[in-house]
Amino acid sequence: MAKYTLPELPYDFAALEPHLSAKILEVHHGKHHKAYVDGANKQLELLADAREKKDFSKIALLERALAFNVSGHLLHCLYWQNLSPKGGGEPTGTLAAAIQKDFGSFENFKSHLTEASMTTMGSGWGVLAWEPALRRLMVIQLHDHESLAAVGMVPLMALDAWEHAFYLQYGPAKADYFKAIWNVWNWADIQARFDKAQSVDLGLKSAAA
Ligand code: MN
């Protein structure tokens, strides 16, 4: 049976300094992300066990934990690949054009994603996603890793707003983290995801015009 696995970071722990410290990356990847990988695999085991025993008395709790851990794992995989020591600046090409069309300007988009991320109540994420029915970009705010998500959207760019993403380095100066991260976005990675998302077809006739 296939299992979820913790991918290696595509760069050294210190590669994103001074914007994100080596200590943050080491703990965030090796402890926090790993816990979601282990949690997702554990929930799958517990669900298989429940089917085996025909005991669905804890099904709602198990499904909730499955959504939380699988989403936590996949969002972190996206976050690591979205960042690069050679990142920063602004996107170009078709992604830049789509941002212009759907948000008015890059500055508007940057403010929208930053504000959506910073204002999560408790823990969460701000995400740039492709909505295949309207065929446009949208910014969504996730609570935890999965609540407030809209079905069918393809996440392209994920901004981790959990305290574990910044507190060791920035402490309560939260706004500094949300500013610094714009120096390390890997626009080539986000563009490649945008290109791939164009072929997603939900097959929902007349859902948008
Ligand atoms: Mn995280």
Boltz pocket constraint, residues with backbone or C-beta under 6 A from the ligand:
constraints:
  - pocket:
      binder: B
      contacts: [[A, 28], [A, 32], [A, 76], [A, 160], [A, 162], [A, 164], [A, 165]]
      max_distance: 6.0
